[in-house]
Amino acid sequence: MEVILAEHAGFCFGVKRAVKLANDAADTHSEGVHSLGPLIHNPQVVNQLAEKGVKRVESLSEIDDGLVIFRSHGVSSSRVLEEAETKGLSVVDATCPFVTNAQRNAKQLVTEGYHVIMVGDRNHPETKSVLGHAGGEILVSESFEEIKGYLNKFPKKRIGIISQTTQTYRKFSEIVVKCLEICEELKVFNTICYATEDRQTEAEILATQVETMVVVGGKNSANTTHLAKICQSHDVPVYHIETAKEIKKDWFTGDKKVGVTAGASTPDWIIQEVVQYLGKL
Ligand code: F3S
């Protein structure tokens, strides 16, 4: 069985940066290093950091002193930074620059008076951080029907659209085109990050060349889940796993080629374990 690994699989620029900042903080501080929420959506990496002393907290109220790291998805509003500074905490901001850019674009659309739509998952921490920084009313949805129903309340339809950075390009462009049909004015910021686009494009091509796809990454990772969905749309069996331990031999009975891809928060060592395990089958 040939195992084909997608060229762009695993850590993206933003995650690499966040993990490096957290490791540097742990190396230079013997104690008192905290991450506000999980640093990235990968339980294995979060556990490794915890072993090095990076303690996960859910709120600043749990910290009295030391250092706090803002995770790659960003924090819920600029007030969090003010609160951390008021408490005298050292702050390491690991917010991905693509998320910061989406926050900025959302704020601009709100300021310019558009009805702002964010194509994404309203429960995701990145979405909450964009909403918190934009400071105005924003509808977060992946359903055009819901967006249309919301916009019907307004006589003038000046629509501003952004996307969650890990959204699929297909879903985002589909909603943009449909909004074009009902608006008077449309302003679009393509805030999908290049790492997401690269991984999605390659996963889509790979899924057409193999008999089975294995997608590696946190079950709580939005971009990994999107990769799995993209592969599923090509009618191949798709297995979303976090580590090689979950692999079952009978998934690949009779297969000649199996494809492997991984989300932007999956570390290289986990991907290599999966590839090596599959290679032995
Ligand atoms: Fe940033 Fe995109 Fe990675 S938003 S954290 S570079 S998936």
Residues whose N, C-alpha, C, O or C-beta is under 5 A from the ligand:
A	BS01	F3S	C12 F13 G14 V15 S72 C96 F98 V99 T165 C193 A195 T196 A264
